Each structure stands twice: as structure tokens, then as C-alpha cells.
């Protein structure tokens, strides 16, 4: 016999102290007399509310004018940007970081790359930061007055979300900071859209004892292996199909 468990992040434990990217729900006693159950994910819905530039990819480290003793950290304000307004945000963050140079950033519609430059004879060097991959730069070994990104800029945000639960599944662990992925959900709609995914597989059941469903722990990770950076008012909803086994 099959039953459905409807889980909503608004019903999570410690709702005032937790975010819907990592939460738990209690089902204590619901399947305590069932020796073995089969569990599968039916569907998952959530709103795409992770900013393209978020707490995980908004720093840019640079040095100026041949001085390797001082590293400036530019912190780009969290938010959504396009190629038109990102340049102003980055260069303003570099100025606010305390450097003495004046910077400008331009975007090529042909190559999809950005070019960052400062007023000659001043120079700079990119030395790291969480933002350089999305901006398209690599760490540089020498100072220059200008540099074109090595790769096209990517301001689109995460491309998928990994759902992880404390229910053992056959999927391979894909990161050092979290457990096995229960399902990988494509994020194929723009910011603010509802992502609704339905499982089309009938071969990914997980077999457990009934008491293993007493508490279900849920985590959502983005394609960088970081907890999905969403506001507390985001709602995550999923349905589990539970079939009792003889």
C-alpha cells in the first residue's frame, strides 16, 4: 500500500531559526510499526530566488601599482546583474575597497568577455576572490593597466539544485561538504520563477525501516556545492511516496 508524505518548509522544526535551504520535519510514530518501507521522491517545487551574485561569489581580490604587500578586497553587493550594470557595481566596489586607481569595465557582445582597465600609468593585478570565476578572469601573475577576461562572463546564477536527505540512496556523493544527492533538479527558469520538478523514474526507490522516517533532514545545494542562498520566506515543497513492504 502506498502513502504520500507532503513536506512543506513552512512546517519545519525551529522555523524561526532556520532557512528553507536546510531544515528538518518530524514524522515520529507515523511508521513506527512498519518493519520496512520503500521511499521515492515524487516531486519538488521551490522558487528560484538565489541571486546571481550572492554571498558565495561576491569578492574580488586585487593589488595595485606593483605593490604586492597590500591586497584589496572588493565586495560586490548581492543581487542580480546584467552585462550593462555589472561593470558599475564591480568598479564601485573596487573604489570602495580603498585602492587609489580609477577603473572601468566594458563588455563585448561578440566574445561575451569583459575588459577591466585603469588609467595609465597605473596598474593592477587580479589575485583571487570568489567572483573571478563568474566574471571570467584567472589569477594574474603580473601587473597591467588592462586585462580582458579569459572566459565569458556568467551572471546567470545556479543551473541546478541538488536535493539531499538523510535517507540513504544509491547516488554517488558529489561533494566533500554534504551527503548523497537524492535528486538533481534543473533550474531552467529565470529569477523569481517557480521551479516544479516531477520524478519520471520508477527505479530510484530507497528501502528503509519505518522508524528511519521519524525525522527527515533536507538540504538544498547549488551547482557550486554551496547551500542554496535563498531568503527565509522561500517555500520548498516536496512529496514522498512511501510504500509499506511485506
GUFIZA-785099 format. One record per atom (N, C-alpha, C): residue number from 1; x, y, z; residue in three letters. Coordinates in pm, whole numbers, always signed. Atoms other than C-alpha are relative to their C-alpha. Last residue first. Layout:
% residues N
torse,c1,c2,c3,kolro
NUM,X,Y,Z,Ala .
...
***
This chain:
% residues 246
torse,c1,c2,c3,kolro
246,+32,+119,-79,Unk .
246,+583,-722,+345,Unk .
246,+128,-64,+51,Unk .
245,-48,+125,+57,Unk .
245,+680,-373,+231,Unk .
245,-37,-115,+93,Unk .
244,-34,+97,-104,Unk .
244,+497,-47,+301,Unk .
244,+32,-133,-66,Unk .
243,+72,+127,+19,Unk .
243,+513,+203,+16,Unk .
243,+44,-100,+107,Unk .
242,-47,+104,-92,Unk .
242,+606,+563,+84,Unk .
242,-87,-124,-18,Unk .
241,+88,+117,+4,Unk .
241,+577,+821,-191,Unk .
241,+61,-107,+89,Unk .
240,-62,+131,-3,Unk .
240,+746,+1146,-96,Unk .
240,-107,-108,-10,Unk .
239,+88,+113,-29,Unk .
239,+614,+1486,-195,Unk .
239,+80,-128,-9,Unk .
238,-27,+125,+69,Unk .
238,+816,+1805,-184,Unk .
238,-97,-107,+45,Unk .
237,+101,+103,-22,Unk .
237,+768,+2169,-100,Unk .
237,+37,-125,-78,Unk .
236,-43,+124,+67,Unk .
236,+1026,+2443,-54,Unk .
236,-103,-107,+34,Unk .
235,+70,+124,-36,Unk .
235,+889,+2786,+31,Unk .
235,+52,-115,-85,Unk .
234,+13,+98,+108,Unk .
234,+1116,+3091,+28,Unk .
234,-72,-125,+51,Unk .
233,+140,+13,+39,Unk .
233,+1041,+3340,+308,Unk .
233,-19,-90,-122,Unk .
232,+74,+85,-92,Unk .
232,+1381,+3279,+467,Unk .
232,-146,-18,-42,Unk .
231,+54,-67,-119,Unk .
231,+1567,+3416,+171,Unk .
231,-89,-93,+81,Unk .
230,+135,-51,+21,Unk .
230,+1765,+3188,-64,Unk .
230,-51,+66,+128,Unk .
229,+7,-127,-72,Unk .
229,+2134,+3103,-95,Unk .
229,-134,+66,-28,Unk .
228,+75,-92,+84,Unk .
228,+2124,+2735,-193,Unk .
228,-28,+128,+78,Unk .
227,+142,-6,-33,Unk .
227,+2382,+2575,+34,Unk .
227,-69,+104,-87,Unk .
226,+31,-83,-116,Unk .
226,+2708,+2559,-155,Unk .
226,-149,-8,+30,Unk .
225,-12,+81,-119,Unk .
225,+2825,+2281,-388,Unk .
225,-23,+78,+128,Unk .
224,-133,-22,-54,Unk .
224,+2885,+2529,-669,Unk .
224,+24,-82,+126,Unk .
223,-97,+71,+83,Unk .
223,+2585,+2395,-861,Unk .
223,+145,+28,+37,Unk .
222,-7,-49,+137,Unk .
222,+2352,+2494,-578,Unk .
222,+112,-70,-76,Unk .
221,-129,-56,+36,Unk .
221,+2274,+2290,-268,Unk .
221,-5,+48,-145,Unk .
220,-4,-38,+141,Unk .
220,+1941,+2212,-99,Unk .
220,+134,+69,-28,Unk .
219,-94,-106,+36,Unk .
219,+1929,+2025,+232,Unk .
219,-7,+24,-150,Unk .
218,-2,-40,+141,Unk .
218,+1653,+1817,+392,Unk .
218,+100,+113,-19,Unk .
217,-88,-116,+6,Unk .
217,+1651,+1620,+719,Unk .
217,+25,+32,-146,Unk .
216,-56,-15,+135,Unk .
216,+1362,+1382,+771,Unk .
216,+75,+132,-5,Unk .
215,-44,-137,+27,Unk .
215,+1288,+1270,+1125,Unk .
215,+64,+4,-138,Unk .
214,+44,-82,-113,Unk .
214,+1089,+961,+1221,Unk .
214,+34,+146,-21,Unk .
213,+75,-116,+48,Unk .
213,+1134,+814,+873,Unk .
213,-48,+88,+114,Unk .
212,-97,-91,+61,Unk .
212,+1409,+578,+988,Unk .
212,-67,+123,-60,Unk .
211,-42,-100,-99,Unk .
211,+1145,+425,+1218,Unk .
211,+107,+94,-54,Unk .
210,+97,-106,-22,Unk .
210,+982,+255,+920,Unk .
210,+47,+108,+95,Unk .
209,+94,+41,-104,Unk .
209,+1290,+57,+821,Unk .
209,-91,+119,+32,Unk .
208,-33,-36,-138,Unk .
208,+1435,+170,+495,Unk .
208,-90,-74,+96,Unk .
207,+63,+95,-91,Unk .
207,+1444,+90,+123,Unk .
207,+52,+23,+141,Unk .
206,-90,+22,-113,Unk .
206,+1511,+376,-118,Unk .
206,-73,-89,+99,Unk .
205,+55,+17,-134,Unk .
205,+1335,+376,-455,Unk .
205,+111,-24,+102,Unk .
204,-90,-63,-97,Unk .
204,+1520,+505,-760,Unk .
204,-55,-7,+142,Unk .
203,-102,+95,-43,Unk .
203,+1374,+273,-1024,Unk .
203,+94,+57,+106,Unk .
202,+66,+91,-94,Unk .
202,+1042,+436,-1111,Unk .
202,+100,-102,+55,Unk .
201,-62,+132,-17,Unk .
201,+1190,+741,-1281,Unk .
201,-81,-84,+99,Unk .
200,+49,+89,+106,Unk .
200,+987,+1036,-1414,Unk .
200,+57,-141,+13,Unk .
199,-88,+115,+22,Unk .
199,+1023,+1247,-1099,Unk .
199,-62,-94,-103,Unk .
198,+69,+126,-26,Unk .
198,+834,+1572,-1127,Unk .
198,+91,-116,-38,Unk .
197,-62,+119,+58,Unk .
197,+1009,+1908,-1097,Unk .
197,-77,-124,+42,Unk .
196,+83,+115,-36,Unk .
196,+849,+2247,-1041,Unk .
196,+52,-122,-74,Unk .
195,-61,+121,+53,Unk .
195,+1072,+2554,-1034,Unk .
195,-82,-118,+49,Unk .
194,+21,+124,-73,Unk .
194,+859,+2864,-977,Unk .
194,+67,-115,-74,Unk .
193,+92,+99,+56,Unk .
193,+1004,+3177,-1130,Unk .
193,-12,-121,+91,Unk .
192,+138,-31,-37,Unk .
192,+1153,+3473,-942,Unk .
192,-102,-101,-50,Unk .
191,+19,-42,-139,Unk .
191,+1490,+3450,-1116,Unk .
191,-145,+39,+25,Unk .
190,-70,-117,-55,Unk .
190,+1468,+3289,-1457,Unk .
190,-35,+29,+145,Unk .
189,+87,-117,+12,Unk .
189,+1363,+2933,-1542,Unk .
189,+65,+117,+72,Unk .
188,+7,-40,+140,Unk .
188,+1581,+2629,-1615,Unk .
188,-96,+115,-23,Unk .
187,+56,-134,-20,Unk .
187,+1697,+2540,-1266,Unk .
187,+0,+67,-138,Unk .
186,-44,-110,+87,Unk .
186,+1744,+2169,-1329,Unk .
186,-69,+131,+38,Unk .
185,+112,-71,+61,Unk .
185,+1677,+1949,-1022,Unk .
185,+51,+111,-90,Unk .
184,-58,-122,+57,Unk .
184,+1931,+1687,-912,Unk .
184,-107,+67,-87,Unk .
183,+49,-39,+133,Unk .
183,+1777,+1425,-683,Unk .
183,+70,+128,-43,Unk .
182,+121,+76,+21,Unk .
182,+1876,+1230,-371,Unk .
182,-60,+30,-138,Unk .
181,+105,-77,+68,Unk .
181,+2233,+1354,-373,Unk .
181,-120,-89,-26,Unk .
180,+39,+50,+132,Unk .
180,+2449,+1175,-119,Unk .
180,-118,+79,-57,Unk .
179,+19,+142,+23,Unk .
179,+2592,+1376,+166,Unk .
179,-47,-34,-140,Unk .
178,+136,+48,-22,Unk .
178,+2739,+1720,+205,Unk .
178,-14,-143,-49,Unk .
177,+68,-67,-109,Unk .
177,+3065,+1909,+242,Unk .
177,-146,-44,+18,Unk .
176,-61,+32,-128,Unk .
176,+3307,+1698,+42,Unk .
176,-81,+52,+118,Unk .
175,-72,-110,-62,Unk .
175,+3097,+1694,-270,Unk .
175,+53,-40,+136,Unk .
174,-62,-87,+99,Unk .
174,+2941,+1459,-525,Unk .
174,+74,+117,+62,Unk .
173,-27,-126,-67,Unk .
173,+2844,+1155,-317,Unk .
173,+78,+90,-95,Unk .
172,-137,-22,-46,Unk .
172,+2731,+886,-558,Unk .
172,+10,+136,+68,Unk .
171,-76,-99,+74,Unk .
171,+2362,+807,-582,Unk .
171,+137,+25,+63,Unk .
170,-108,+62,+76,Unk .
170,+2239,+482,-432,Unk .
170,+88,+100,-72,Unk .
169,+36,+28,+139,Unk .
169,+2028,+643,-161,Unk .
169,+123,-50,-73,Unk .
168,-105,+57,+82,Unk .
168,+2039,+650,+218,Unk .
168,-50,-27,-142,Unk .
167,+50,+132,+38,Unk .
167,+1773,+876,+360,Unk .
167,+102,-59,-96,Unk .
166,-65,+99,-85,Unk .
166,+1919,+1175,+543,Unk .
166,-58,-140,-22,Unk .
165,+77,+37,-118,Unk .
165,+1816,+1397,+256,Unk .
165,+76,-105,+79,Unk .
164,-61,+104,-83,Unk .
164,+1996,+1584,-20,Unk .
164,-89,-24,+121,Unk .
163,+78,+30,-120,Unk .
163,+1831,+1779,-302,Unk .
163,+69,-115,+73,Unk .
162,-8,+137,-51,Unk .
162,+2082,+1915,-551,Unk .
162,-81,-11,+129,Unk .
161,+4,+11,-145,Unk .
161,+1980,+2233,-732,Unk .
161,+6,-148,+37,Unk .
160,+77,+109,-56,Unk .
160,+2068,+2310,-1092,Unk .
160,+5,+8,+152,Unk .
159,+67,+71,+109,Unk .
159,+2197,+2585,-1320,Unk .
159,-79,-121,+49,Unk .
158,-14,+145,+0,Unk .
158,+2290,+2832,-1047,Unk .
158,-79,-65,-114,Unk .
157,+38,+73,-121,Unk .
157,+2316,+3201,-1125,Unk .
157,+10,-150,-19,Unk .
156,+130,+66,+5,Unk .
156,+2307,+3366,-1466,Unk .
156,-42,-72,+126,Unk .
155,+77,-63,-106,Unk .
155,+2586,+3620,-1424,Unk .
155,-135,-70,+18,Unk .
154,+118,+82,-32,Unk .
154,+2845,+3430,-1626,Unk .
154,-70,+61,+120,Unk .
153,+58,-27,-131,Unk .
153,+3114,+3638,-1800,Unk .
153,-126,-83,+19,Unk .
152,+120,-85,-4,Unk .
152,+3286,+3483,-2100,Unk .
152,-53,+14,+143,Unk .
151,+120,+72,+40,Unk .
151,+3634,+3337,-2038,Unk .
151,-119,+96,+1,Unk .
150,-39,+119,+73,Unk .
150,+3991,+3468,-2006,Unk .
150,-119,-76,-57,Unk .
149,+28,+126,-69,Unk .
149,+3874,+3813,-1909,Unk .
149,+36,-118,-89,Unk .
148,+127,+57,+46,Unk .
148,+4041,+4104,-2088,Unk .
148,-18,-137,+64,Unk .
147,+3,+144,+23,Unk .
147,+4310,+4287,-1893,Unk .
147,-139,-40,-48,Unk .
146,+126,+53,+47,Unk .
146,+4420,+4647,-1851,Unk .
146,+7,-149,-26,Unk .
145,+99,-108,-4,Unk .
145,+4688,+4864,-1694,Unk .
145,-137,-47,-46,Unk .
144,+28,-56,+132,Unk .
144,+4898,+4560,-1613,Unk .
144,-103,+111,+15,Unk .
143,+81,-121,+0,Unk .
143,+5061,+4395,-1309,Unk .
143,-19,+50,-144,Unk .
142,-70,-128,+18,Unk .
142,+5191,+4040,-1335,Unk .
142,-99,+115,-1,Unk .
141,-134,+2,-62,Unk .
141,+5100,+3687,-1227,Unk .
141,+71,+134,-9,Unk .
140,-106,-51,+87,Unk .
140,+4725,+3705,-1289,Unk .
140,+134,+5,+74,Unk .
139,-100,-73,-77,Unk .
139,+4457,+3491,-1124,Unk .
139,+114,+40,-93,Unk .
138,-88,+86,-76,Unk .
138,+4202,+3387,-1385,Unk .
138,+93,+88,+82,Unk .
137,-144,-21,-12,Unk .
137,+3916,+3603,-1503,Unk .
137,+69,-117,+69,Unk .
136,-73,+57,+112,Unk .
136,+3569,+3508,-1632,Unk .
136,+151,+18,+7,Unk .
135,-34,-113,+85,Unk .
135,+3348,+3725,-1414,Unk .
135,+82,-46,-120,Unk .
134,+123,-44,+68,Unk .
134,+3191,+3409,-1276,Unk .
134,+25,+120,-90,Unk .
133,+45,+104,+93,Unk .
133,+3533,+3257,-1200,Unk .
133,-122,+45,-78,Unk .
132,-75,-5,+126,Unk .
132,+3667,+3583,-1056,Unk .
132,-45,-106,-100,Unk .
131,+75,-47,+117,Unk .
131,+3388,+3628,-803,Unk .
131,+73,-22,-131,Unk .
130,+101,+97,+40,Unk .
130,+3519,+3416,-514,Unk .
130,-73,+39,-128,Unk .
129,+137,-39,-32,Unk .
129,+3835,+3618,-480,Unk .
129,-99,-101,-54,Unk .
128,+92,+101,-52,Unk .
128,+4179,+3591,-630,Unk .
128,-137,+56,+27,Unk .
127,-66,+103,-79,Unk .
127,+4498,+3781,-719,Unk .
127,-96,-103,+61,Unk .
126,+106,+81,-62,Unk .
126,+4398,+4015,-1001,Unk .
126,+65,-116,+74,Unk .
125,-18,+144,+20,Unk .
125,+4681,+4263,-1069,Unk .
125,-112,-73,+74,Unk .
124,+63,+85,-101,Unk .
124,+4662,+4640,-1113,Unk .
124,+31,-145,-33,Unk .
123,+14,+142,+33,Unk .
123,+4841,+4919,-1299,Unk .
123,-71,-73,+114,Unk .
122,+31,+91,-111,Unk .
122,+4852,+5300,-1306,Unk .
122,-19,-142,-50,Unk .
121,-94,+113,-6,Unk .
121,+5027,+5477,-1595,Unk .
121,-29,-97,+115,Unk .
120,-146,+7,+14,Unk .
120,+4760,+5476,-1738,Unk .
120,+62,+125,+63,Unk .
119,-61,-113,+71,Unk .
119,+4404,+5497,-1604,Unk .
119,+153,-15,+0,Unk .
118,-14,-118,-85,Unk .
118,+4260,+5158,-1509,Unk .
118,+78,+106,-78,Unk .
117,-118,-83,+20,Unk .
117,+4125,+4868,-1712,Unk .
117,+1,+115,+99,Unk .
116,-16,-87,-116,Unk .
116,+3888,+4574,-1687,Unk .
116,+129,+80,-18,Unk .
115,-135,-53,-8,Unk .
115,+3770,+4400,-2003,Unk .
115,+5,+102,+113,Unk .
114,-14,-135,-52,Unk .
114,+3462,+4178,-2002,Unk .
114,+147,+38,+1,Unk .
113,-100,-23,-103,Unk .
113,+3400,+3874,-2222,Unk .
113,-2,+146,+46,Unk .
112,+61,+26,-130,Unk .
112,+3089,+3767,-2414,Unk .
112,+95,+23,+116,Unk .
111,-70,+109,-70,Unk .
111,+3304,+3747,-2728,Unk .
111,-67,-40,+131,Unk .
110,-50,+99,+95,Unk .
110,+3085,+3948,-2968,Unk .
110,+60,-120,+74,Unk .
109,+112,+85,+40,Unk .
109,+2877,+4139,-2712,Unk .
109,+44,-109,-96,Unk .
108,+5,+26,+144,Unk .
108,+3199,+4267,-2562,Unk .
108,-117,-92,-31,Unk .
107,+47,+133,+38,Unk .
107,+3160,+4417,-2215,Unk .
107,-6,-12,-151,Unk .
106,+81,+4,+121,Unk .
106,+3350,+4712,-2069,Unk .
106,-32,-145,-36,Unk .
105,+21,+136,+51,Unk .
105,+3484,+4776,-1721,Unk .
105,-92,+7,-120,Unk .
104,+117,+10,+87,Unk .
104,+3635,+5099,-1592,Unk .
104,-9,-143,-52,Unk .
103,+18,+115,+87,Unk .
103,+3870,+5165,-1303,Unk .
103,-122,+16,-89,Unk .
102,+135,-11,+54,Unk .
102,+4018,+5459,-1110,Unk .
102,-16,-107,-108,Unk .
101,+25,-7,+144,Unk .
101,+4323,+5374,-903,Unk .
101,-146,+24,-32,Unk .
100,-18,-138,+47,Unk .
100,+4391,+5464,-540,Unk .
100,-31,+14,-149,Unk .
99,-110,-20,+94,Unk .
99,+4260,+5149,-372,Unk .
99,+5,+144,-49,Unk .
98,-108,-81,-54,Unk .
98,+4042,+5158,-64,Unk .
98,+117,+21,-92,Unk .
97,-94,+87,-71,Unk .
97,+3793,+4877,-120,Unk .
97,+121,+78,+51,Unk .
96,+34,+3,-143,Unk .
96,+3530,+5139,-205,Unk .
96,+98,-84,+81,Unk .
95,-30,-132,-56,Unk .
95,+3699,+5201,-540,Unk .
95,-25,+2,+150,Unk .
94,-145,-13,-1,Unk .
94,+3697,+4830,-618,Unk .
94,+43,+134,+57,Unk .
93,-49,+82,-111,Unk .
93,+3331,+4803,-514,Unk .
93,+152,+7,+9,Unk .
92,+32,-72,-123,Unk .
92,+3243,+5094,-744,Unk .
92,+50,-76,+122,Unk .
91,-97,-109,-12,Unk .
91,+3430,+4918,-1027,Unk .
91,-29,+86,+123,Unk .
90,-134,+50,-30,Unk .
90,+3234,+4597,-969,Unk .
90,+98,+115,+20,Unk .
89,-2,+59,-134,Unk .
89,+2891,+4758,-943,Unk .
89,+139,-47,+38,Unk .
88,+5,-109,-98,Unk .
88,+2944,+4987,-1243,Unk .
88,+8,-55,+141,Unk .
87,-126,-72,+1,Unk .
87,+3056,+4693,-1456,Unk .
87,+4,+111,+103,Unk .
86,-97,+66,-86,Unk .
86,+2757,+4485,-1352,Unk .
86,+132,+77,+8,Unk .
85,-19,-65,-130,Unk .
85,+2503,+4732,-1486,Unk .
85,+104,-66,+90,Unk .
84,+3,-145,+6,Unk .
84,+2504,+4660,-1859,Unk .
84,+31,+65,+135,Unk .
83,-128,-49,+49,Unk .
83,+2618,+4297,-1854,Unk .
83,+4,+153,-5,Unk .
82,-18,+34,+139,Unk .
82,+2324,+4207,-1633,Unk .
82,+131,+62,-47,Unk .
81,-61,-98,+90,Unk .
81,+2310,+4195,-1259,Unk .
81,-9,-50,-143,Unk .
80,-1,+46,+138,Unk .
80,+2107,+4022,-989,Unk .
80,+52,+111,-91,Unk .
79,+114,-36,+84,Unk .
79,+2188,+4095,-627,Unk .
79,+10,-63,-137,Unk .
78,+80,+115,+41,Unk .
78,+2450,+4084,-353,Unk .
78,-119,+46,-83,Unk .
77,+129,+17,-67,Unk .
77,+2667,+4396,-345,Unk .
77,-78,-119,-56,Unk .
76,+108,-39,+91,Unk .
76,+3017,+4331,-485,Unk .
76,-133,-18,+73,Unk .
75,+118,+80,-29,Unk .
75,+3285,+4319,-216,Unk .
75,-117,+52,-83,Unk .
74,+123,-66,+46,Unk .
74,+3622,+4444,-338,Unk .
74,-117,-95,+25,Unk .
73,+115,+88,+20,Unk .
73,+3908,+4309,-131,Unk .
73,-121,+82,-38,Unk .
72,+130,-63,-20,Unk .
72,+4238,+4495,-163,Unk .
72,-110,-101,-29,Unk .
71,+107,+59,+81,Unk .
71,+4568,+4315,-118,Unk .
71,-131,+67,+35,Unk .
70,+137,-35,-39,Unk .
70,+4868,+4513,+8,Unk .
70,-98,-63,-98,Unk .
69,+13,+8,-146,Unk .
69,+5228,+4389,+4,Unk .
69,-142,+24,+47,Unk .
68,+50,+132,-36,Unk .
68,+5240,+4304,-366,Unk .
68,-22,-15,+151,Unk .
67,-10,+24,-144,Unk .
67,+5271,+4669,-467,Unk .
67,-65,-133,+35,Unk .
66,-121,+72,-33,Unk .
66,+5342,+4696,-839,Unk .
66,+17,-34,+146,Unk .
65,-121,-78,+26,Unk .
65,+5081,+4965,-896,Unk .
65,+128,-67,+50,Unk .
64,-17,-116,+87,Unk .
64,+4778,+4798,-738,Unk .
64,+145,+45,-10,Unk .
63,-108,-84,-49,Unk .
63,+4665,+4469,-591,Unk .
63,+27,+110,-103,Unk .
62,-92,-59,+96,Unk .
62,+4340,+4276,-642,Unk .
62,+108,+82,+73,Unk .
61,-124,-40,-64,Unk .
61,+4089,+4048,-471,Unk .
61,+99,+52,-104,Unk .
60,-96,-17,+109,Unk .
60,+3727,+4026,-591,Unk .
60,+128,+58,+61,Unk .
59,-123,-68,-36,Unk .
59,+3451,+3908,-358,Unk .
59,+100,-4,-115,Unk .
58,+4,-146,+13,Unk .
58,+3088,+3838,-448,Unk .
58,+126,+72,+45,Unk .
57,-79,-37,+119,Unk .
57,+3071,+3466,-523,Unk .
57,+9,+151,-20,Unk .
56,-105,+95,+32,Unk .
56,+2941,+3283,-214,Unk .
56,+91,+45,-115,Unk .
55,-105,-2,-103,Unk .
55,+2738,+3560,-54,Unk .
55,+117,-92,-32,Unk .
54,+48,+25,-135,Unk .
54,+2541,+3608,-375,Unk .
54,+119,-6,+97,Unk .
53,-112,-37,-85,Unk .
53,+2585,+3739,-728,Unk .
53,-50,-10,+143,Unk .
52,-115,+35,+82,Unk .
52,+2336,+3554,-949,Unk .
52,+130,+33,+70,Unk .
51,-56,-106,+83,Unk .
51,+2084,+3584,-667,Unk .
51,+119,-52,-82,Unk .
50,-142,-20,-29,Unk .
50,+1912,+3270,-544,Unk .
50,+56,+104,-96,Unk .
49,-26,-128,-65,Unk .
49,+1535,+3314,-559,Unk .
49,+145,+15,+45,Unk .
48,-138,-34,+32,Unk .
48,+1429,+3040,-799,Unk .
48,+29,+140,+54,Unk .
47,-20,-117,+84,Unk .
47,+1107,+2946,-625,Unk .
47,+149,+24,-20,Unk .
46,-56,-113,-74,Unk .
46,+1062,+2593,-498,Unk .
46,+14,+116,-97,Unk .
45,+23,-135,+52,Unk .
45,+886,+2274,-604,Unk .
45,+68,+101,+91,Unk .
44,-61,-104,-80,Unk .
44,+977,+1906,-568,Unk .
44,-29,+134,-65,Unk .
43,-18,-133,+60,Unk .
43,+802,+1597,-694,Unk .
43,+63,+95,+99,Unk .
42,+99,-21,+106,Unk .
42,+751,+1225,-641,Unk .
42,+21,+133,-70,Unk .
41,+39,-140,+15,Unk .
41,+1061,+1132,-444,Unk .
41,-95,+14,-117,Unk .
40,-46,-65,+123,Unk .
40,+1075,+764,-358,Unk .
40,-49,+144,-1,Unk .
39,+22,-144,+9,Unk .
39,+1054,+563,-37,Unk .
39,+53,+51,-133,Unk .
38,-66,-48,+121,Unk .
38,+1012,+186,+7,Unk .
38,-36,+148,-17,Unk .
37,+74,-83,+93,Unk .
37,+924,+76,+359,Unk .
37,+88,+31,-121,Unk .
36,-76,-41,+116,Unk .
36,+1030,-196,+601,Unk .
36,-89,+80,-95,Unk .
35,-139,+49,+0,Unk .
35,+936,-306,+952,Unk .
35,+82,+49,-118,Unk .
34,-24,+55,+134,Unk .
34,+626,-83,+979,Unk .
34,+146,-45,-8,Unk .
33,+34,+143,-2,Unk .
33,+515,-30,+1339,Unk .
33,+23,-69,-134,Unk .
32,-78,+72,-100,Unk .
32,+694,+302,+1378,Unk .
32,-28,-151,+3,Unk .
31,-28,+132,+59,Unk .
31,+562,+442,+1051,Unk .
31,+75,-89,+99,Unk .
30,+88,+21,+115,Unk .
30,+391,+760,+1174,Unk .
30,+19,-139,-62,Unk .
29,+109,+92,-28,Unk .
29,+549,+743,+1518,Unk .
29,-86,-35,-119,Unk .
28,-16,+102,-104,Unk .
28,+767,+1047,+1473,Unk .
28,-127,-80,+23,Unk .
27,+110,+92,+31,Unk .
27,+715,+1227,+1143,Unk .
27,-7,-108,+107,Unk .
26,+17,+117,-86,Unk .
26,+928,+1531,+1233,Unk .
26,-122,-79,-41,Unk .
25,+141,+18,-37,Unk .
25,+1049,+1781,+975,Unk .
25,-10,-130,+80,Unk .
24,+46,+135,-36,Unk .
24,+1403,+1908,+926,Unk .
24,-147,+3,+34,Unk .
23,+101,+7,-104,Unk .
23,+1559,+2209,+756,Unk .
23,-38,-146,+27,Unk .
22,-46,+108,-89,Unk .
22,+1840,+2329,+533,Unk .
22,-98,-9,+116,Unk .
21,-104,+74,+73,Unk .
21,+1770,+2554,+231,Unk .
21,+56,-115,+83,Unk .
20,+54,+114,+76,Unk .
20,+1438,+2655,+389,Unk .
20,+103,-69,-88,Unk .
19,+39,-39,+134,Unk .
19,+1621,+2868,+647,Unk .
19,-51,-122,-77,Unk .
18,-57,+74,+112,Unk .
18,+1638,+2803,+1019,Unk .
18,-50,+56,-132,Unk .
17,-147,+0,-6,Unk .
17,+1594,+2995,+1342,Unk .
17,+65,-70,-117,Unk .
16,-49,-136,-20,Unk .
16,+1227,+3100,+1330,Unk .
16,+152,+8,-6,Unk .
15,+25,-81,+120,Unk .
15,+1111,+2771,+1175,Unk .
15,+57,+142,+14,Unk .
14,-78,-122,-25,Unk .
14,+1271,+2566,+1452,Unk .
14,-12,+99,-116,Unk .
13,-35,-21,-139,Unk .
13,+1120,+2248,+1302,Unk .
13,+87,+125,+13,Unk .
12,-126,+54,-52,Unk .
12,+985,+2282,+953,Unk .
12,+17,+27,+149,Unk .
11,+34,+85,-116,Unk .
11,+619,+2339,+869,Unk .
11,+126,-57,+65,Unk .
10,+66,-86,-99,Unk .
10,+692,+2633,+636,Unk .
10,-38,-77,+126,Unk .
9,-101,-61,-86,Unk .
9,+940,+2404,+459,Unk .
9,-61,+95,+103,Unk .
8,-7,-142,+32,Unk .
8,+649,+2198,+327,Unk .
8,+98,+65,+98,Unk .
7,-91,-76,-85,Unk .
7,+653,+1819,+318,Unk .
7,+8,+144,-50,Unk .
6,-12,-134,+56,Unk .
6,+365,+1612,+180,Unk .
6,+81,+86,+98,Unk .
5,-39,-95,-103,Unk .
5,+408,+1245,+264,Unk .
5,+22,+134,-69,Unk .
4,-75,-118,+43,Unk .
4,+217,+1014,+34,Unk .
4,+29,+87,+121,Unk .
3,+43,-121,-67,Unk .
3,+107,+659,+114,Unk .
3,+86,+115,-52,Unk .
2,-79,-122,+11,Unk .
2,+132,+343,-92,Unk .
2,-66,+114,+79,Unk .
1,+84,-119,+0,Unk .
1,+0,+0,+0,Unk .
1,+87,+124,+0,Unk .
***
